[in-house]
Amino acid sequence: MSLPTSTSRCTSQMDNQNGDTEMTSEKPYKDQQKLESLLEKHEYHVPSVADECGVSRGTIHRWCEKHGINPKPYSDKEKLKELYVDKGLSAEEVGNRLCGSEHSVLDWLRRHDLPVRTASADRPPHFRTQHGYEKWSVTHQGSSFDVMVHRLLAVAEHGLDELREKDVHHKNRIPWDNRTQNIELLTTEEHMRDHLSTWDRDDDGRILPHQ
């Protein structure tokens, strides 16, 4: 009794335009569009594509080369120049778009002799607190700038001109309570006098340290 030819996976046969038969359903990597779809599905992680197809990584790389597909889009010099240099995206943002890590993007930028910015130059505006005061920080061209949230609020409420040479005071003295009804504009002298009035003093009028 003759046995059917065995294959590692079930396959279906289709006739191509030349009348030849070829197995396509179980070897999608031989079709350019299907291989591109698989790469996008697995975020250009070749080992994952190879596992799904049941072949080696080398096979996927060879078919990428045959189809003219770059399995590492983050290595493309023109794309790196467009996104990182021309549009000013960070290495992390470029990696997210081109399916690579920040480290891989920086590595290929250097390989292509494209200018690499410092990490601080890429840092977007970020929110943080300092001694209970809320603030926004931003780094631009290597220089860092901070602005307090309560001062931003005061500008929105009173305008920039009114804020000049004025302190923004929290009425209830809670530095993170930035409700509009809790802030007021004072001169530096008024502001200091208000805070000094709440400090404990000894019998001789000297300010006592906070416990």
RODO-2510 file (C-alpha; in nm, 4 decimals, decimal comma):
residues 211
     n   res          X          Y          Z
     1     m     0,0000     0,0000     0,0000
     2     s     0,1439     0,3350    -0,0950
     3     l     0,1585     0,6034     0,1674
     4     p     0,0881     0,9718     0,0904
     5     t     0,3852     1,2013     0,0901
     6     s     0,4198     1,3475     0,4380
     7     t     0,4655     1,7137     0,5108
     8     s     0,5293     1,8971     0,8353
     9     r     0,1967     2,0741     0,7981
    10     c    -0,1204     2,0266     0,5982
    11     t    -0,0955     2,2213     0,2750
    12     s    -0,3283     2,3217    -0,0040
    13     q    -0,2248     2,3506    -0,3638
    14     m    -0,3054     2,6267    -0,6043
    15     d    -0,2321     2,6624    -0,9738
    16     n    -0,0288     2,9673    -1,0656
    17     q    -0,0480     3,1495    -1,3973
    18     n     0,2094     2,9149    -1,5555
    19     g     0,0044     2,6102    -1,4727
    20     d     0,2526     2,4960    -1,2082
    21     t     0,1332     2,4014    -0,8641
    22     e     0,2718     2,5586    -0,5516
    23     m     0,1881     2,5318    -0,1863
    24     t     0,0898     2,8749    -0,0587
    25     s    -0,1503     2,8461     0,2323
    26     e     0,1124     2,7035     0,4706
    27     k     0,4054     2,9049     0,3380
    28     p     0,2752     3,2623     0,3550
    29     y     0,6286     3,3999     0,3747
    30     k     0,6644     3,3193     0,0026
    31     d     0,3989     3,5805    -0,0706
    32     q     0,5265     3,9369    -0,0302
    33     q     0,2011     4,0880     0,0981
    34     k     0,1433     3,8036     0,3417
    35     l     0,4980     3,8262     0,4724
    36     e     0,4630     4,2016     0,5197
    37     s     0,1368     4,1427     0,7086
    38     l     0,3043     3,8859     0,9333
    39     l     0,5916     4,1214     1,0085
    40     e     0,3510     4,4010     1,0979
    41     k     0,1447     4,1622     1,3109
    42     h     0,4522     4,0633     1,5122
    43     e     0,5981     4,4165     1,5106
    44     y     0,8867     4,3047     1,2887
    45     h     1,0030     4,0465     1,5409
    46     v     1,1444     3,7876     1,2992
    47     p     1,1672     3,5008     1,5552
    48     s     0,7914     3,5290     1,6187
    49     v     0,7170     3,5253     1,2445
    50     a     0,9423     3,2206     1,2022
    51     d     0,7674     3,0395     1,4882
    52     e     0,4228     3,1010     1,3389
    53     c     0,5365     2,9730     1,0000
    54     g     0,7237     2,6763     1,1456
    55     v     1,0528     2,7685     0,9783
    56     s     1,3888     2,9042     1,0821
    57     r     1,4719     3,2712     1,1252
    58     g     1,7134     3,2395     0,8350
    59     t     1,4277     3,1360     0,6068
    60     i     1,2292     3,4477     0,6943
    61     h     1,5352     3,6674     0,6423
    62     r     1,6042     3,5068     0,3019
    63     w     1,2469     3,5663     0,1845
    64     c     1,2559     3,9222     0,3133
    65     e     1,5624     3,9747     0,0985
    66     k     1,3927     3,8139    -0,2041
    67     h     1,0883     4,0395    -0,1638
    68     g     1,2975     4,3488    -0,0955
    69     i     1,1498     4,3831     0,2546
    70     n     1,3537     4,5422     0,5298
    71     p     1,2828     4,3371     0,8465
    72     k     1,4341     4,6189     1,0514
    73     p     1,2520     4,9386     0,9468
    74     y     1,4241     5,1279     1,2292
    75     s     1,7521     5,0788     1,0398
    76     d     1,6342     5,2719     0,7327
    77     k     1,8460     5,5861     0,7042
    78     e     1,5877     5,7963     0,5216
    79     k     1,3096     5,7107     0,7677
    80     l     1,5371     5,7855     1,0616
    81     k     1,6355     6,1189     0,9111
    82     e     1,2727     6,2117     0,8399
    83     l     1,1364     6,1237     1,1845
    84     y     1,4286     6,1941     1,4177
    85     v     1,6218     6,4732     1,2459
    86     d     1,3599     6,6565     1,0372
    87     k     1,0479     6,6117     1,2534
    88     g     1,2305     6,6146     1,5878
    89     l     1,0735     6,2987     1,7318
    90     s     1,2545     6,1359     2,0213
    91     a     1,4408     5,8070     1,9760
    92     e     1,1678     5,6360     2,1780
    93     e     0,8924     5,7815     1,9573
    94     v     1,0795     5,6766     1,6419
    95     g     1,1171     5,3270     1,7830
    96     n     0,7444     5,3069     1,8508
    97     r     0,6691     5,4016     1,4905
    98     l     0,9314     5,1755     1,3330
    99     c     0,8897     4,8738     1,5618
   100     g     1,2247     4,9002     1,7361
   101     s     1,3644     4,9866     2,0750
   102     e     1,5077     5,3256     2,1680
   103     h     1,8513     5,1623     2,1910
   104     s     1,8206     5,0177     1,8366
   105     v     1,7195     5,3561     1,6942
   106     l     2,0144     5,5321     1,8583
   107     d     2,2495     5,2566     1,7371
   108     w     2,1388     5,2956     1,3756
   109     l     2,1477     5,6733     1,3931
   110     r     2,5143     5,6487     1,4860
   111     r     2,5814     5,3877     1,2164
   112     h     2,4386     5,6253     0,9572
   113     d     2,6351     5,9203     1,1021
   114     l     2,3116     6,1073     1,1747
   115     p     2,3199     6,3637     1,4593
   116     v     2,2126     6,2246     1,7964
   117     r     2,0603     6,4560     2,0548
   118     t     2,1259     6,4223     2,4241
   119     a     1,8649     6,2469     2,6365
   120     s     1,7790     6,5704     2,8173
   121     a     1,7088     6,7477     2,4881
   122     d     1,4403     6,4895     2,4157
   123     r     1,2581     6,5099     2,7463
   124     p     0,8962     6,6259     2,7015
   125     p     0,7142     6,8534     2,9494
   126     h     0,6486     6,6592     3,2683
   127     f     0,4630     6,7145     3,5933
   128     r     0,6184     6,6834     3,9380
   129     t     0,6006     6,8214     4,2901
   130     q     0,8563     6,9929     4,5091
   131     h     0,7930     7,0527     4,8796
   132     g     0,4229     7,0058     4,8080
   133     y     0,4146     7,2618     4,5256
   134     e     0,2984     7,1317     4,1881
   135     k     0,5049     7,2308     3,8879
   136     w     0,5659     7,1622     3,5207
   137     s     0,9202     7,1136     3,3932
   138     v     1,0510     7,1151     3,0370
   139     t     1,3964     7,0795     2,8805
   140     h     1,4661     7,2764     2,5627
   141     q     1,7999     7,2640     2,3817
   142     g     1,9718     7,1388     2,6940
   143     s     1,8277     7,4036     2,9294
   144     s     1,5642     7,3189     3,1933
   145     f     1,2728     7,5438     3,2865
   146     d     1,0151     7,5106     3,5654
   147     v     0,6838     7,6850     3,6197
   148     m     0,4628     7,6474     3,9252
   149     v     0,1034     7,5394     3,8663
   150     h    -0,0334     7,8076     4,0997
   151     r     0,1451     8,0773     3,8971
   152     l     0,0020     7,9368     3,5727
   153     l    -0,3391     7,9494     3,7347
   154     a    -0,2855     8,3088     3,8410
   155     v    -0,1882     8,4085     3,4861
   156     a    -0,5069     8,2455     3,3558
   157     e    -0,7186     8,4241     3,6165
   158     h    -0,5564     8,7689     3,6305
   159     g    -0,3359     8,8024     3,3216
   160     l     0,0406     8,8185     3,2939
   161     d     0,0691     9,1925     3,3584
   162     e    -0,1075     9,1648     3,6941
   163     l     0,1322     8,8912     3,8000
   164     r     0,4491     9,0917     3,7460
   165     e     0,6392     9,1550     4,0717
   166     k     0,3684     8,9702     4,2661
   167     d     0,3712     8,6509     4,4692
   168     v     0,0916     8,3950     4,4393
   169     h    -0,0295     8,3005     4,7852
   170     h    -0,2290     7,9925     4,8909
   171     k    -0,4869     8,1273     5,1345
   172     n    -0,5176     7,8053     5,3325
   173     r    -0,1390     7,7530     5,3136
   174     i    -0,1771     7,4116     5,1491
   175     p     0,0703     7,4285     4,8587
   176     w    -0,1026     7,1667     4,6413
   177     d    -0,4509     7,3192     4,6766
   178     n    -0,4585     7,5071     4,3475
   179     r    -0,8270     7,5920     4,3297
   180     t    -0,8900     7,9409     4,1952
   181     q    -1,0644     8,0449     4,5182
   182     n    -0,7557     7,9488     4,7172
   183     i    -0,5034     8,1778     4,5516
   184     e    -0,4454     8,5519     4,5718
   185     l    -0,1826     8,7968     4,4521
   186     l     0,0339     8,9649     4,7173
   187     t     0,3457     9,1729     4,7173
   188     t     0,6528     8,9925     4,8464
   189     e     0,6340     9,1979     5,1660
   190     e     0,2667     9,1123     5,2206
   191     h     0,3340     8,7480     5,1461
   192     m     0,6209     8,7240     5,3924
   193     r     0,4255     8,9082     5,6613
   194     d     0,1332     8,6679     5,6242
   195     h     0,3532     8,3610     5,6613
   196     l     0,5509     8,5046     5,9515
   197     s     0,2280     8,5674     6,1381
   198     t     0,1639     8,1926     6,1546
   199     w     0,5054     8,0910     6,2848
   200     d     0,5508     8,0074     6,6513
   201     r     0,7712     8,2385     6,8567
   202     d     0,9327     8,2211     7,1976
   203     d     0,8822     8,4763     7,4739
   204     d     1,1464     8,7006     7,3209
   205     g     0,9742     8,7009     6,9799
   206     r     1,2227     8,4714     6,8122
   207     i     1,0862     8,2276     6,5559
   208     l     1,0795     7,8697     6,6784
   209     p     1,1764     7,5846     6,4458
   210     h     0,8937     7,3635     6,3188
   211     q     0,8487     7,0451     6,5207
***
